[in-house]
Amino acid sequence: MSHTNLDKKELATKKMVDGFNLILEGLGLDLTSEHLVNTPERAARAWREELCRGLTQLEPKISLFTTSVDEMVVLRHIPIRSLCAHHLLPFIGEATVAYVPGTGKLIGISKLSRIADYWARRPQIQELLTAQIADHVAGLVVDEDPDWERLGWHKKSRKQGPRGGVGVVIHARHLCMEVRGVGHVGDMVTSSLRGVFLTKPEARAEFLQLIRTEDSRI
């Protein structure tokens, strides 16, 4: 890391520490208490290095492997740890990511988790997070404008639409609903579909059947 980047990081951290100090002072707390004396520094570090690390990390490097397979690949129970952008309170849950490779490439399975975590670790809303994960994966495995003639389909009878698809479903509990406001416990479900999951009912039905039969562990 360059000195310039290090200086920017230190300046950003100082702003966060100062901000947490102001919050605690605004709550009328005694900042000399043994339990609070280093809390602003700890909180700033937790936000920078954990809760919002997706804002400072580079996009994950994705390993792709050549394949002739065009069947559905599904990864379930991907941990989701994020912050509600409206109240800065956590929402926690699980994602299921499925894709049908349409570019002749498979994604290293752990990279689906890395993609989900990258977009989750920042102030978010669940609806946007679901779409961002779907778009990221689709950019790797969906061919939106395939050359069907090259693939052996006659111009008059070739298939239409994209090759490959992505489906993402997230189940999450939101503390902004559980510990404030209505005070109710419940899990929110969002989905986002791309490619053949939108254009082919049979692909969508297979994906949704997998979602219906899985057990969420949130």
CYANA upper distance limits for C-alpha pairs under 8 A (distance plus 0.5 A):
  1 MET  CA      5 ASN  CA      6.79
  1 MET  CA      6 LEU  CA      6.98
  2 SER  CA      6 LEU  CA      6.63
  3 HIS  CA      7 ASP  CA      6.48
  4 THR  CA      8 LYS  CA      6.77
  5 ASN  CA      9 LYS  CA      6.64
  6 LEU  CA     10 GLU  CA      6.66
  7 ASP  CA     11 LEU  CA      6.57
  8 LYS  CA     12 ALA  CA      6.57
  9 LYS  CA     13 THR  CA      6.61
 10 GLU  CA     14 LYS  CA      6.64
 11 LEU  CA     15 LYS  CA      6.83
 12 ALA  CA     16 MET  CA      6.88
 13 THR  CA     17 VAL  CA      6.68
 13 THR  CA     44 ALA  CA      6.89
 13 THR  CA     45 ARG  CA      8.07
 13 THR  CA     48 ARG  CA      8.20
 14 LYS  CA     18 ASP  CA      6.58
 15 LYS  CA     19 GLY  CA      6.59
 16 MET  CA     20 PHE  CA      6.73
 16 MET  CA     40 PRO  CA      8.32
 16 MET  CA     44 ALA  CA      6.02
 17 VAL  CA     21 ASN  CA      6.70
 17 VAL  CA     40 PRO  CA      5.48
 17 VAL  CA     41 GLU  CA      6.01
 17 VAL  CA     43 ALA  CA      8.14
 17 VAL  CA     44 ALA  CA      6.15
 18 ASP  CA     22 LEU  CA      6.83
 18 ASP  CA     40 PRO  CA      7.94
 19 GLY  CA     23 ILE  CA      6.83
 19 GLY  CA     40 PRO  CA      8.50
 20 PHE  CA     24 LEU  CA      6.72
 20 PHE  CA     40 PRO  CA      5.58
 20 PHE  CA     43 ALA  CA      7.90
 20 PHE  CA     44 ALA  CA      8.00
 21 ASN  CA     25 GLU  CA      6.59
 21 ASN  CA     31 LEU  CA      8.45
 21 ASN  CA     40 PRO  CA      6.28
 22 LEU  CA     26 GLY  CA      6.39
 23 ILE  CA     27 LEU  CA      6.85
 24 LEU  CA     28 GLY  CA      7.08
 24 LEU  CA     29 LEU  CA      6.21
 24 LEU  CA     31 LEU  CA      7.85
 25 GLU  CA     29 LEU  CA      6.16
 25 GLU  CA     30 ASP  CA      7.95
 25 GLU  CA     31 LEU  CA      7.85
 30 ASP  CA     36 LEU  CA      8.01
 31 LEU  CA     36 LEU  CA      5.92
 31 LEU  CA     37 VAL  CA      5.96
 32 THR  CA     36 LEU  CA      7.06
 32 THR  CA     37 VAL  CA      5.72
 33 SER  CA     37 VAL  CA      6.26
 35 HIS  CA     39 THR  CA      7.83
 36 LEU  CA     40 PRO  CA      8.22
 38 ASN  CA     42 ARG  CA      6.84
 39 THR  CA     43 ALA  CA      6.39
 40 PRO  CA     44 ALA  CA      6.55
 41 GLU  CA     45 ARG  CA      6.69
 42 ARG  CA     46 ALA  CA      6.68
 43 ALA  CA     47 TRP  CA      6.69
 44 ALA  CA     48 ARG  CA      6.57
 45 ARG  CA     49 GLU  CA      6.24
 45 ARG  CA     50 GLU  CA      8.26
 46 ALA  CA     50 GLU  CA      5.78
 46 ALA  CA     51 LEU  CA      6.82
 47 TRP  CA     51 LEU  CA      5.18
 47 TRP  CA     52 CYS  CA      5.97
 47 TRP  CA     53 ARG  CA      7.93
 48 ARG  CA     52 CYS  CA      6.00
 48 ARG  CA     53 ARG  CA      6.19
 49 GLU  CA     53 ARG  CA      5.61
 50 GLU  CA    121 ARG  CA      7.78
 51 LEU  CA     81 ARG  CA      8.24
 51 LEU  CA     82 SER  CA      7.30
 51 LEU  CA     83 LEU  CA      7.82
 51 LEU  CA    121 ARG  CA      5.96
 51 LEU  CA    122 ARG  CA      6.89
 52 CYS  CA     56 THR  CA      8.24
 52 CYS  CA    121 ARG  CA      5.18
 52 CYS  CA    122 ARG  CA      4.68
 52 CYS  CA    123 PRO  CA      7.57
 53 ARG  CA     57 GLN  CA      6.58
 53 ARG  CA    118 TYR  CA      8.23
 53 ARG  CA    121 ARG  CA      6.14
 53 ARG  CA    122 ARG  CA      7.31
 54 GLY  CA     58 LEU  CA      8.23
 54 GLY  CA    117 ASP  CA      8.09
 54 GLY  CA    118 TYR  CA      5.35
 54 GLY  CA    119 TRP  CA      6.73
 54 GLY  CA    120 ALA  CA      7.65
 54 GLY  CA    121 ARG  CA      5.24
 54 GLY  CA    122 ARG  CA      6.29
 55 LEU  CA    121 ARG  CA      7.82
 55 LEU  CA    122 ARG  CA      6.69
 57 GLN  CA    118 TYR  CA      8.36
 59 GLU  CA    115 ILE  CA      8.32
 59 GLU  CA    118 TYR  CA      7.47
 60 PRO  CA    111 LYS  CA      8.11
 60 PRO  CA    114 ARG  CA      7.02
 60 PRO  CA    115 ILE  CA      7.06
 60 PRO  CA    118 TYR  CA      7.82
 62 ILE  CA    107 ILE  CA      7.55
 62 ILE  CA    108 GLY  CA      7.62
 62 ILE  CA    111 LYS  CA      6.59
 63 SER  CA    107 ILE  CA      6.52
 63 SER  CA    108 GLY  CA      5.90
 63 SER  CA    111 LYS  CA      7.88
 64 LEU  CA    105 LYS  CA      6.27
 64 LEU  CA    106 LEU  CA      5.90
 64 LEU  CA    107 ILE  CA      5.32
 64 LEU  CA    108 GLY  CA      6.67
 65 PHE  CA    105 LYS  CA      5.69
 65 PHE  CA    106 LEU  CA      5.44
 65 PHE  CA    107 ILE  CA      6.99
 65 PHE  CA    108 GLY  CA      7.88
 66 THR  CA    104 GLY  CA      6.22
 66 THR  CA    105 LYS  CA      5.11
 66 THR  CA    106 LEU  CA      6.81
 67 THR  CA    104 GLY  CA      5.75
 67 THR  CA    105 LYS  CA      5.96
 67 THR  CA    106 LEU  CA      6.89
 68 SER  CA    104 GLY  CA      6.54
 69 VAL  CA    101 PRO  CA      7.86
 69 VAL  CA    104 GLY  CA      8.09
 70 ASP  CA    100 VAL  CA      6.32
 70 ASP  CA    101 PRO  CA      5.88
 70 ASP  CA    102 GLY  CA      7.24
 70 ASP  CA    104 GLY  CA      8.44
 70 ASP  CA    164 GLY  CA      8.10
 71 GLU  CA    100 VAL  CA      6.16
 71 GLU  CA    101 PRO  CA      7.71
 72 MET  CA     98 ALA  CA      7.18
 72 MET  CA     99 TYR  CA      6.08
 72 MET  CA    100 VAL  CA      5.06
 72 MET  CA    101 PRO  CA      7.98
 73 VAL  CA     98 ALA  CA      5.95
 73 VAL  CA     99 TYR  CA      5.86
 73 VAL  CA    100 VAL  CA      6.78
 74 VAL  CA     96 THR  CA      7.65
 74 VAL  CA     97 VAL  CA      6.33
 74 VAL  CA     98 ALA  CA      4.68
 74 VAL  CA     99 TYR  CA      7.10
 75 LEU  CA     96 THR  CA      6.27
 75 LEU  CA     97 VAL  CA      5.92
 75 LEU  CA     98 ALA  CA      6.81
 75 LEU  CA    109 ILE  CA      8.00
 75 LEU  CA    112 LEU  CA      8.11
 76 ARG  CA     94 GLU  CA      8.36
 76 ARG  CA     95 ALA  CA      6.95
 76 ARG  CA     96 THR  CA      4.90
 76 ARG  CA     97 VAL  CA      7.08
 77 HIS  CA     94 GLU  CA      5.75
 77 HIS  CA     95 ALA  CA      6.30
 77 HIS  CA     96 THR  CA      6.63
 77 HIS  CA    216 SER  CA      7.72
 77 HIS  CA    217 ARG  CA      7.87
 78 ILE  CA     94 GLU  CA      5.63
 78 ILE  CA     95 ALA  CA      5.39
 78 ILE  CA     96 THR  CA      6.86
 78 ILE  CA    113 SER  CA      6.44
 78 ILE  CA    116 ALA  CA      8.18
 79 PRO  CA     92 ILE  CA      8.27
 79 PRO  CA     93 GLY  CA      6.62
 79 PRO  CA     94 GLU  CA      5.23
 79 PRO  CA     95 ALA  CA      7.03
 79 PRO  CA    113 SER  CA      8.21
 79 PRO  CA    117 ASP  CA      8.20
 80 ILE  CA     91 PHE  CA      8.43
 80 ILE  CA     92 ILE  CA      6.06
 80 ILE  CA     93 GLY  CA      5.46
 80 ILE  CA     94 GLU  CA      5.65
 80 ILE  CA     95 ALA  CA      7.09
 80 ILE  CA    116 ALA  CA      7.73
 80 ILE  CA    117 ASP  CA      7.07
 80 ILE  CA    120 ALA  CA      6.98
 80 ILE  CA    172 ALA  CA      8.21
 81 ARG  CA     90 PRO  CA      7.64
 81 ARG  CA     91 PHE  CA      6.81
 81 ARG  CA     92 ILE  CA      5.39
 81 ARG  CA     93 GLY  CA      7.28
 81 ARG  CA    117 ASP  CA      7.89
 81 ARG  CA    120 ALA  CA      6.71
 81 ARG  CA    121 ARG  CA      7.16
 82 SER  CA     90 PRO  CA      6.10
 82 SER  CA     91 PHE  CA      5.89
 82 SER  CA     92 ILE  CA      6.89
 82 SER  CA    120 ALA  CA      5.50
 82 SER  CA    121 ARG  CA      5.82
 82 SER  CA    122 ARG  CA      6.74
 82 SER  CA    123 PRO  CA      7.24
 82 SER  CA    124 GLN  CA      7.24
 83 LEU  CA     88 LEU  CA      5.92
 83 LEU  CA     89 LEU  CA      5.87
 83 LEU  CA     90 PRO  CA      4.80
 83 LEU  CA     91 PHE  CA      6.22
 83 LEU  CA    120 ALA  CA      8.33
 83 LEU  CA    121 ARG  CA      7.90
 83 LEU  CA    122 ARG  CA      6.75
 83 LEU  CA    123 PRO  CA      5.25
 83 LEU  CA    124 GLN  CA      6.31
 83 LEU  CA    125 ILE  CA      8.35
 84 CYS  CA     88 LEU  CA      5.48
 84 CYS  CA     89 LEU  CA      5.86
 84 CYS  CA     90 PRO  CA      6.39
 84 CYS  CA     91 PHE  CA      6.82
 84 CYS  CA    123 PRO  CA      6.17
 84 CYS  CA    124 GLN  CA      5.82
 84 CYS  CA    125 ILE  CA      6.29
 84 CYS  CA    126 GLN  CA      8.49
 84 CYS  CA    174 HIS  CA      8.12
 84 CYS  CA    176 CYS  CA      7.78
 85 ALA  CA     89 LEU  CA      8.38
 85 ALA  CA    123 PRO  CA      4.94
 85 ALA  CA    124 GLN  CA      5.31
 85 ALA  CA    125 ILE  CA      6.54
 87 HIS  CA    176 CYS  CA      6.94
 88 LEU  CA    123 PRO  CA      7.29
 89 LEU  CA    174 HIS  CA      8.21
 89 LEU  CA    175 LEU  CA      6.49
 89 LEU  CA    176 CYS  CA      6.20
 90 PRO  CA    174 HIS  CA      6.93
 90 PRO  CA    175 LEU  CA      6.29
 90 PRO  CA    176 CYS  CA      7.86
 91 PHE  CA    172 ALA  CA      6.75
 91 PHE  CA    173 ARG  CA      5.97
 91 PHE  CA    174 HIS  CA      4.76
 91 PHE  CA    175 LEU  CA      6.42
 91 PHE  CA    176 CYS  CA      8.31
 92 ILE  CA    172 ALA  CA      5.71
 92 ILE  CA    173 ARG  CA      5.92
 92 ILE  CA    174 HIS  CA      7.16
 92 ILE  CA    218 ILE  CA      7.94
 93 GLY  CA    170 ILE  CA      7.58
 93 GLY  CA    171 HIS  CA      5.95
 93 GLY  CA    172 ALA  CA      4.37
 93 GLY  CA    173 ARG  CA      6.60
 93 GLY  CA    218 ILE  CA      5.79
 94 GLU  CA    170 ILE  CA      6.22
 94 GLU  CA    171 HIS  CA      6.00
 94 GLU  CA    172 ALA  CA      6.90
 94 GLU  CA    216 SER  CA      7.73
 94 GLU  CA    217 ARG  CA      7.99
 94 GLU  CA    218 ILE  CA      7.09
 95 ALA  CA    116 ALA  CA      8.36
 95 ALA  CA    168 VAL  CA      7.43
 95 ALA  CA    169 VAL  CA      6.10
 95 ALA  CA    170 ILE  CA      4.81
 95 ALA  CA    171 HIS  CA      6.96
 96 THR  CA    167 GLY  CA      8.49
 96 THR  CA    168 VAL  CA      6.16
 96 THR  CA    169 VAL  CA      5.76
 96 THR  CA    170 ILE  CA      6.96
 96 THR  CA    211 ILE  CA      8.34
 97 VAL  CA    112 LEU  CA      7.74
 97 VAL  CA    134 ALA  CA      8.48
 97 VAL  CA    166 VAL  CA      7.87
 97 VAL  CA    167 GLY  CA      6.38
 97 VAL  CA    168 VAL  CA      5.13
 97 VAL  CA    169 VAL  CA      7.25
 98 ALA  CA    166 VAL  CA      6.18
 98 ALA  CA    167 GLY  CA      5.60
 98 ALA  CA    168 VAL  CA      6.92
 98 ALA  CA    207 PHE  CA      7.93
 99 TYR  CA    137 VAL  CA      8.44
 99 TYR  CA    141 VAL  CA      8.05
 99 TYR  CA    164 GLY  CA      7.70
 99 TYR  CA    165 GLY  CA      5.88
 99 TYR  CA    166 VAL  CA      4.77
 99 TYR  CA    167 GLY  CA      6.74
100 VAL  CA    141 VAL  CA      7.83
100 VAL  CA    142 VAL  CA      8.41
100 VAL  CA    164 GLY  CA      5.30
100 VAL  CA    165 GLY  CA      5.53
100 VAL  CA    166 VAL  CA      7.03
101 PRO  CA    105 LYS  CA      6.64
101 PRO  CA    106 LEU  CA      6.85
101 PRO  CA    141 VAL  CA      5.54
101 PRO  CA    142 VAL  CA      7.09
101 PRO  CA    163 ARG  CA      8.28
101 PRO  CA    164 GLY  CA      5.42
101 PRO  CA    165 GLY  CA      7.37
102 GLY  CA    141 VAL  CA      5.90
102 GLY  CA    142 VAL  CA      5.51
102 GLY  CA    143 ASP  CA      6.18
102 GLY  CA    163 ARG  CA      5.17
102 GLY  CA    164 GLY  CA      4.18
102 GLY  CA    165 GLY  CA      7.60
103 THR  CA    140 LEU  CA      8.11
103 THR  CA    141 VAL  CA      5.76
103 THR  CA    142 VAL  CA      6.55
103 THR  CA    143 ASP  CA      6.29
103 THR  CA    163 ARG  CA      7.95
103 THR  CA    164 GLY  CA      7.68
104 GLY  CA    141 VAL  CA      8.18
105 LYS  CA    140 LEU  CA      8.44
105 LYS  CA    141 VAL  CA      6.99
106 LEU  CA    141 VAL  CA      7.89
107 ILE  CA    111 LYS  CA      7.30
107 ILE  CA    112 LEU  CA      7.95
107 ILE  CA    140 LEU  CA      8.44
108 GLY  CA    112 LEU  CA      7.90
109 ILE  CA    113 SER  CA      8.10
110 SER  CA    114 ARG  CA      7.02
111 LYS  CA    115 ILE  CA      6.56
112 LEU  CA    116 ALA  CA      6.84
112 LEU  CA    137 VAL  CA      8.22
113 SER  CA    117 ASP  CA      6.62
114 ARG  CA    118 TYR  CA      6.48
115 ILE  CA    119 TRP  CA      7.03
115 ILE  CA    133 ILE  CA      7.07
115 ILE  CA    136 HIS  CA      7.93
115 ILE  CA    137 VAL  CA      8.39
116 ALA  CA    120 ALA  CA      6.61
116 ALA  CA    133 ILE  CA      6.32
117 ASP  CA    121 ARG  CA      6.50
119 TRP  CA    129 LEU  CA      6.87
119 TRP  CA    132 GLN  CA      7.46
119 TRP  CA    133 ILE  CA      7.37
120 ALA  CA    124 GLN  CA      7.42
120 ALA  CA    129 LEU  CA      6.98
124 GLN  CA    128 LEU  CA      7.67
124 GLN  CA    129 LEU  CA      7.07
125 ILE  CA    129 LEU  CA      6.74
126 GLN  CA    130 THR  CA      6.67
126 GLN  CA    170 ILE  CA      8.30
126 GLN  CA    190 THR  CA      7.61
127 GLU  CA    131 ALA  CA      7.08
127 GLU  CA    190 THR  CA      6.60
127 GLU  CA    191 SER  CA      8.26
128 LEU  CA    132 GLN  CA      6.60
129 LEU  CA    133 ILE  CA      6.78
130 THR  CA    134 ALA  CA      6.85
130 THR  CA    168 VAL  CA      6.85
130 THR  CA    169 VAL  CA      7.39
130 THR  CA    170 ILE  CA      7.19
130 THR  CA    190 THR  CA      7.27
130 THR  CA    191 SER  CA      6.85
130 THR  CA    192 SER  CA      6.53
131 ALA  CA    135 ASP  CA      6.55
131 ALA  CA    168 VAL  CA      8.34
131 ALA  CA    191 SER  CA      8.27
131 ALA  CA    192 SER  CA      6.03
132 GLN  CA    136 HIS  CA      6.58
133 ILE  CA    137 VAL  CA      6.78
133 ILE  CA    168 VAL  CA      7.80
134 ALA  CA    138 ALA  CA      6.43
134 ALA  CA    166 VAL  CA      6.66
134 ALA  CA    167 GLY  CA      7.05
134 ALA  CA    168 VAL  CA      6.46
134 ALA  CA    192 SER  CA      6.84
134 ALA  CA    193 LEU  CA      7.42
134 ALA  CA    194 ARG  CA      7.48
135 ASP  CA    139 GLY  CA      6.59
135 ASP  CA    194 ARG  CA      8.19
136 HIS  CA    140 LEU  CA      7.50
137 VAL  CA    141 VAL  CA      6.97
137 VAL  CA    166 VAL  CA      7.42
138 ALA  CA    142 VAL  CA      5.49
138 ALA  CA    165 GLY  CA      7.16
138 ALA  CA    166 VAL  CA      6.39
138 ALA  CA    194 ARG  CA      7.33
138 ALA  CA    195 GLY  CA      8.25
141 VAL  CA    164 GLY  CA      6.83
141 VAL  CA    165 GLY  CA      7.68
142 VAL  CA    162 PRO  CA      7.41
142 VAL  CA    163 ARG  CA      6.34
142 VAL  CA    164 GLY  CA      5.11
142 VAL  CA    165 GLY  CA      6.12
142 VAL  CA    166 VAL  CA      8.17
142 VAL  CA    195 GLY  CA      7.01
143 ASP  CA    162 PRO  CA      6.14
143 ASP  CA    163 ARG  CA      5.55
143 ASP  CA    164 GLY  CA      6.88
144 GLU  CA    161 GLY  CA      7.47
144 GLU  CA    162 PRO  CA      4.78
144 GLU  CA    163 ARG  CA      6.84
144 GLU  CA    195 GLY  CA      7.71
145 ASP  CA    161 GLY  CA      7.55
145 ASP  CA    162 PRO  CA      6.31
145 ASP  CA    163 ARG  CA      8.12
146 PRO  CA    161 GLY  CA      8.43
146 PRO  CA    162 PRO  CA      7.00
146 PRO  CA    163 ARG  CA      6.94
147 ASP  CA    151 LEU  CA      6.95
148 TRP  CA    152 GLY  CA      6.88
148 TRP  CA    153 TRP  CA      5.83
148 TRP  CA    154 HIS  CA      8.19
148 TRP  CA    155 LYS  CA      8.28
148 TRP  CA    158 ARG  CA      6.70
148 TRP  CA    159 LYS  CA      7.53
149 GLU  CA    153 TRP  CA      5.30
149 GLU  CA    154 HIS  CA      6.27
149 GLU  CA    155 LYS  CA      6.77
149 GLU  CA    158 ARG  CA      7.70
153 TRP  CA    157 SER  CA      7.09
153 TRP  CA    158 ARG  CA      4.98
153 TRP  CA    159 LYS  CA      7.65
154 HIS  CA    158 ARG  CA      5.75
161 GLY  CA    195 GLY  CA      8.30
161 GLY  CA    196 VAL  CA      8.34
161 GLY  CA    199 THR  CA      7.69
162 PRO  CA    195 GLY  CA      6.00
162 PRO  CA    196 VAL  CA      6.98
163 ARG  CA    195 GLY  CA      7.23
163 ARG  CA    196 VAL  CA      7.19
164 GLY  CA    195 GLY  CA      6.35
164 GLY  CA    196 VAL  CA      6.31
165 GLY  CA    193 LEU  CA      8.08
165 GLY  CA    194 ARG  CA      5.80
165 GLY  CA    195 GLY  CA      4.57
165 GLY  CA    196 VAL  CA      5.24
165 GLY  CA    197 PHE  CA      6.11
166 VAL  CA    193 LEU  CA      6.25
166 VAL  CA    194 ARG  CA      5.46
166 VAL  CA    195 GLY  CA      6.91
166 VAL  CA    196 VAL  CA      8.14
166 VAL  CA    197 PHE  CA      7.02
167 GLY  CA    191 SER  CA      7.80
167 GLY  CA    192 SER  CA      6.35
167 GLY  CA    193 LEU  CA      5.03
167 GLY  CA    194 ARG  CA      6.87
167 GLY  CA    197 PHE  CA      7.17
167 GLY  CA    207 PHE  CA      7.82
168 VAL  CA    191 SER  CA      5.98
168 VAL  CA    192 SER  CA      5.76
168 VAL  CA    193 LEU  CA      7.01
169 VAL  CA    189 VAL  CA      7.48
169 VAL  CA    190 THR  CA      6.14
169 VAL  CA    191 SER  CA      4.81
169 VAL  CA    192 SER  CA      7.13
169 VAL  CA    211 ILE  CA      8.38
170 ILE  CA    188 MET  CA      8.34
170 ILE  CA    189 VAL  CA      6.08
170 ILE  CA    190 THR  CA      5.89
170 ILE  CA    191 SER  CA      6.99
171 HIS  CA    187 ASP  CA      6.53
171 HIS  CA    188 MET  CA      6.05
171 HIS  CA    189 VAL  CA      5.09
171 HIS  CA    190 THR  CA      7.34
171 HIS  CA    216 SER  CA      7.98
171 HIS  CA    218 ILE  CA      8.19
172 ALA  CA    187 ASP  CA      5.55
172 ALA  CA    188 MET  CA      5.81
172 ALA  CA    189 VAL  CA      7.22
172 ALA  CA    218 ILE  CA      7.58
173 ARG  CA    185 VAL  CA      7.84
173 ARG  CA    186 GLY  CA      6.56
173 ARG  CA    187 ASP  CA      5.04
173 ARG  CA    188 MET  CA      6.84
173 ARG  CA    218 ILE  CA      8.09
174 HIS  CA    178 GLU  CA      6.94
174 HIS  CA    186 GLY  CA      8.27
174 HIS  CA    187 ASP  CA      7.76
174 HIS  CA    188 MET  CA      8.30
175 LEU  CA    179 VAL  CA      6.06
175 LEU  CA    180 ARG  CA      8.03
176 CYS  CA    180 ARG  CA      6.22
176 CYS  CA    181 GLY  CA      7.93
177 MET  CA    181 GLY  CA      6.55
177 MET  CA    182 VAL  CA      6.62
177 MET  CA    183 GLY  CA      6.13
177 MET  CA    184 HIS  CA      6.65
177 MET  CA    185 VAL  CA      7.71
178 GLU  CA    182 VAL  CA      7.62
178 GLU  CA    183 GLY  CA      4.88
178 GLU  CA    184 HIS  CA      5.38
178 GLU  CA    185 VAL  CA      5.74
178 GLU  CA    186 GLY  CA      8.35
179 VAL  CA    183 GLY  CA      5.82
179 VAL  CA    184 HIS  CA      8.31
193 LEU  CA    197 PHE  CA      6.25
193 LEU  CA    198 LEU  CA      6.58
194 ARG  CA    198 LEU  CA      6.32
195 GLY  CA    199 THR  CA      6.97
196 VAL  CA    200 LYS  CA      5.61
196 VAL  CA    203 ALA  CA      7.03
196 VAL  CA    204 ARG  CA      8.01
197 PHE  CA    201 PRO  CA      7.55
197 PHE  CA    203 ALA  CA      5.94
197 PHE  CA    204 ARG  CA      5.05
197 PHE  CA    207 PHE  CA      8.34
198 LEU  CA    204 ARG  CA      7.25
200 LYS  CA    204 ARG  CA      6.91
201 PRO  CA    205 ALA  CA      6.45
202 GLU  CA    206 GLU  CA      6.69
203 ALA  CA    207 PHE  CA      6.82
204 ARG  CA    208 LEU  CA      6.61
205 ALA  CA    209 GLN  CA      6.49
206 GLU  CA    210 LEU  CA      6.97
207 PHE  CA    211 ILE  CA      6.97
208 LEU  CA    212 ARG  CA      6.69
209 GLN  CA    213 THR  CA      6.83
210 LEU  CA    214 GLU  CA      6.79
